[in-house]
Structure formats: C-alpha cells, structure tokens
Amino acid sequence: MPGYELKNLRIKNLQSQVNKYISEQLQWHRPEINQQICIEYLNSGKVIPQSIEFRLNNQNRVSDDYFTEYIKYRRDNNTPYGTLKEFITCKNRLKEFDTKRKKQTVFEDINLSWSDIFEAHLNAAGYKQGTIEKTYTILKTVLYHFYERRKSNGINLSDEFTFKSFKRGKKSINKANGLNKQQLDALAEYCFELGHLNKIKDRFLWQCFTDFDSEMRLQ
C-alpha cells in the first residue's frame, strides 16, 4: 500500500476514535471534551476512557462523601485536631441542610442559587452571621481542593463558588475586654520571677494608667 494511502487510513482511524470519544462524553449530563484526556484515551486503546471511569465512581457521590475524603486527606497530613473539628462541623451543617430539605447536595448543584438556599437554612436555624461566614470559609476551602482536581477526577463543579456573592455572613469582630481598676491593682502587686516580665508589666501598667498610647496616636 502506498505511503499516502497508509497515512490516510491512519487519519481515518484516529478520526473514528476521536468521534467515539466525543460520543461517549456527550452521553453525560454535562459533557467535558478535554484534549489531553482524549489523547490518553487514544493511546490507551480502552473503550472507556479513564475520565469516564472516574465519573462512574463520582456520579453518585454527594458533598458528604467529598468532605469525608477531604477530612481524611487533612488528617493524613497531620492537620491539628482543632482545624479538623472545624471541617467536621461544616460537614455536619451540610448534612443538617440536606436532611431539612430532603435532598442530598452534589457538587454540580453548588452555585449561587444553591448558596441562596443554604444561607436561608442557616439563618432559619438561628446561626449568627459570624458562624455563617466561618461555615462558608470552610466550605470554600474544601471546594477549592476538589476544583483544582476536577479534570483528573472527572468532577463537575462550577466556578460560581469563587464569586464574591457566593459567600455569605459577616466575619465576627472580637471586642476588647479591658481590665478593671481592681484587676490592674492586682497586676501591679504581682511580681514575676523573670525580671524582663516585670519590665513589660511596668510598661503595660504605665500605658494603662497614663493612657500614654492614646496620646502618642493623637500626636
């Protein structure tokens, strides 16, 4: 067979495989046509590309499954328990939300409209604005983790969670809790074993009794 005919045959075979790849992708609710995955599909010779296998596994996964996976990931990377507890709390709030509306959250549902409903649930449940803001901060951390891995894992996740309007609530502002006269007098009478701590104490008390720091800011 002449060289050009062999090349044409190979081109036709490749075109047929590419069409098959596209056809399989279009079977999904939200198809993802990816050049790199297509090349891997052509090289592997598999009927089902690896991305499809991932999607088969991820198709029925809900947000609770991803949270469980993420918490395990953080635990394996020696994340402090206090931080892990925050992710567990956020996971439980999502479960409460799903139970209340009798519908499980999947990643492809998470968008601005979903955020409206989730915020309304948190408000109705009596959470303060600072708690709501913290919940969204934790949620976005998890979403970013899987969003960066969405192509390799075949995850359908909108980028709407990155929009400024997606996040709700207001960050809590801790009010200063000043010492009263009795507490200041008790501190003045206390003597630290380390000399440099007594110097720090004296400077602190001087600023408290003379309001020196406020005077410096006004100058």
C-alpha positions as CSV (number, residue, x, y, z in Angstrom):
1,M,0.0,0.0,0.0
2,P,1.4,3.4,-1.0
3,G,2.6,5.7,1.8
4,Y,-0.1,8.3,1.4
5,E,-2.9,5.7,1.5
6,L,-1.5,4.3,4.7
7,K,-1.4,7.8,6.2
8,N,-5.0,8.4,5.1
9,L,-6.1,5.2,6.7
10,R,-4.4,6.1,10.0
11,I,-6.0,9.5,9.9
12,K,-9.4,8.0,9.3
13,N,-8.9,5.5,12.2
14,L,-7.9,8.3,14.5
15,Q,-10.9,10.4,13.4
16,S,-13.1,7.4,14.2
17,Q,-11.6,7.0,17.7
18,V,-12.0,10.8,18.4
19,N,-15.6,10.7,17.3
20,K,-16.2,7.7,19.6
21,Y,-14.6,9.6,22.5
22,I,-16.8,12.6,21.8
23,S,-19.9,10.5,21.5
24,E,-19.2,8.8,24.9
25,Q,-18.6,12.2,26.5
26,L,-21.9,13.6,25.2
27,Q,-23.7,10.8,27.0
28,W,-23.1,12.7,30.2
29,H,-25.4,15.4,31.6
30,R,-22.6,17.9,31.5
31,P,-20.0,16.6,28.9
32,E,-16.4,17.7,29.2
33,I,-14.4,17.5,26.0
34,N,-10.8,17.6,27.0
35,Q,-7.8,17.4,24.6
36,Q,-5.4,15.8,27.0
37,I,-7.9,13.2,28.1
38,C,-8.7,12.4,24.5
39,I,-5.0,11.8,23.7
40,E,-4.7,9.5,26.7
41,Y,-7.8,7.7,25.5
42,L,-6.4,7.2,22.0
43,N,-3.1,5.9,23.4
44,S,-4.7,3.5,25.9
45,G,-6.9,1.8,23.4
46,K,-9.6,1.4,26.1
47,V,-13.2,1.5,25.1
48,I,-14.0,3.6,28.2
49,P,-11.5,6.4,28.9
50,Q,-10.2,6.8,32.4
51,S,-12.1,10.0,33.0
52,I,-15.4,8.1,32.4
53,E,-14.4,5.5,34.9
54,F,-13.8,8.3,37.4
55,R,-17.2,9.8,36.6
56,L,-18.9,6.4,37.1
57,N,-17.4,6.4,40.6
58,N,-18.2,10.1,41.2
59,Q,-21.6,10.2,39.6
60,N,-23.4,9.3,42.8
61,R,-21.1,10.9,45.2
62,V,-22.6,13.7,47.4
63,S,-20.9,16.5,49.2
64,D,-20.8,14.5,52.4
65,D,-18.6,11.9,50.6
66,Y,-16.2,14.6,49.4
67,F,-16.0,16.1,52.9
68,T,-15.2,12.7,54.4
69,E,-12.4,12.3,51.8
70,Y,-11.0,15.8,52.4
71,I,-11.0,15.3,56.2
72,K,-9.1,12.1,55.8
73,Y,-6.6,13.9,53.5
74,R,-6.1,16.6,56.1
75,R,-5.8,14.0,58.9
76,D,-3.1,12.1,56.9
77,N,-1.2,15.4,56.5
78,N,-1.1,15.9,60.3
79,T,-3.6,18.7,60.5
80,P,-4.2,19.8,64.1
81,Y,-7.4,18.4,65.7
82,G,-8.8,21.9,66.2
83,T,-8.8,22.5,62.5
84,L,-10.1,19.1,61.7
85,K,-13.0,19.8,64.0
86,E,-14.0,22.9,62.0
87,F,-14.3,20.8,58.8
88,I,-16.3,18.1,60.7
89,T,-18.6,20.8,62.0
90,C,-19.1,22.3,58.5
91,K,-19.8,18.8,57.2
92,N,-22.5,18.2,59.8
93,R,-24.2,21.5,58.9
94,L,-24.4,20.5,55.3
95,K,-25.9,17.2,56.4
96,E,-28.5,19.1,58.5
97,F,-29.3,21.2,55.5
98,D,-29.7,18.1,53.3
99,T,-31.9,16.4,55.9
100,K,-34.1,19.5,56.3
101,R,-34.8,19.9,52.5
102,K,-34.8,16.1,52.0
103,K,-32.3,16.3,49.2
104,Q,-28.6,15.5,49.1
105,T,-26.2,18.1,47.8
106,V,-24.0,17.0,44.9
107,F,-21.1,19.2,43.7
108,E,-22.6,20.1,40.4
109,D,-25.6,21.7,42.2
110,I,-23.4,24.1,44.1
111,N,-23.8,27.5,42.6
112,L,-25.2,30.9,43.5
113,S,-28.8,29.7,43.7
114,W,-27.7,26.8,46.0
115,S,-25.9,29.4,48.2
116,D,-29.2,31.4,48.5
117,I,-31.0,28.3,49.8
118,F,-28.1,27.3,52.1
119,E,-27.9,30.8,53.6
120,A,-31.6,30.8,54.2
121,H,-31.4,27.5,56.1
122,L,-28.5,28.7,58.3
123,N,-30.4,31.9,59.1
124,A,-33.6,29.9,59.9
125,A,-31.5,27.6,62.1
126,G,-30.5,30.6,64.2
127,Y,-26.8,30.7,63.4
128,K,-25.1,34.1,63.9
129,Q,-23.6,36.0,60.9
130,G,-20.1,35.2,62.2
131,T,-20.8,31.5,62.3
132,I,-22.3,31.6,58.8
133,E,-19.2,33.4,57.5
134,K,-17.0,30.8,59.1
135,T,-19.1,27.9,57.6
136,Y,-18.7,29.4,54.1
137,T,-15.0,29.9,54.6
138,I,-14.5,26.2,55.5
139,L,-16.8,25.1,52.6
140,K,-14.9,27.1,50.1
141,T,-11.6,25.6,51.3
142,V,-13.0,22.1,50.5
143,L,-14.4,23.2,47.2
144,Y,-11.2,24.7,46.1
145,H,-9.4,21.5,46.9
146,F,-11.6,19.4,44.6
147,Y,-12.0,22.2,42.0
148,E,-8.2,22.1,41.3
149,R,-8.5,18.3,40.8
150,R,-11.8,18.3,38.9
151,K,-10.4,17.3,35.5
152,S,-8.3,14.4,36.7
153,N,-11.1,13.1,38.9
154,G,-14.0,13.8,36.5
155,I,-15.8,16.1,38.9
156,N,-18.4,18.5,37.7
157,L,-18.0,21.6,39.8
158,S,-19.0,25.1,38.8
159,D,-16.6,28.0,39.5
160,E,-19.5,30.1,40.9
161,F,-18.3,29.3,44.4
162,T,-15.4,31.5,43.7
163,F,-17.7,34.5,43.1
164,K,-17.7,37.2,45.7
165,S,-21.5,37.0,46.0
166,F,-21.4,33.2,46.8
167,K,-20.0,33.7,50.3
168,R,-22.5,34.8,53.0
169,G,-22.4,36.1,56.6
170,K,-20.1,38.6,58.2
171,K,-16.8,38.0,59.9
172,S,-17.0,38.3,63.7
173,I,-15.2,41.2,65.3
174,N,-13.9,40.4,68.8
175,K,-14.4,43.3,71.1
176,A,-11.6,44.2,73.5
177,N,-12.3,43.2,77.1
178,G,-10.4,45.7,79.2
179,L,-9.1,45.2,82.7
180,N,-10.9,47.0,85.6
181,K,-9.2,49.0,88.3
182,Q,-9.2,46.0,90.7
183,Q,-7.5,43.8,88.2
184,L,-4.9,46.4,87.3
185,D,-4.1,46.9,91.0
186,A,-3.7,43.1,91.4
187,L,-1.4,43.0,88.4
188,A,0.7,45.9,89.9
189,E,1.2,44.0,93.1
190,Y,2.2,40.8,91.4
191,C,5.9,40.0,90.9
192,F,7.2,37.8,88.2
193,E,10.1,35.5,88.7
194,L,11.7,36.7,85.5
195,G,12.9,40.2,85.6
196,H,12.1,41.1,82.0
197,L,8.5,40.2,82.5
198,N,8.3,42.7,85.4
199,K,9.6,45.4,83.0
200,I,6.9,44.5,80.4
201,K,4.3,44.6,83.2
202,D,5.5,48.1,84.3
203,R,5.3,49.4,80.8
204,F,1.9,47.9,80.3
205,L,0.6,49.5,83.6
206,W,2.1,52.8,82.7
207,Q,0.3,52.9,79.4
208,C,-3.0,51.8,81.1
209,F,-2.8,54.4,84.0
210,T,-1.5,57.3,81.8
211,D,-3.2,56.5,78.5
212,F,0.2,57.1,77.0
213,D,-0.5,55.0,73.9
214,S,-3.6,57.1,73.0
215,E,-1.7,60.4,73.5
216,M,1.0,59.1,71.1
217,R,-1.6,58.2,68.4
218,L,-3.0,61.8,68.7
219,Q,0.3,63.5,68.1
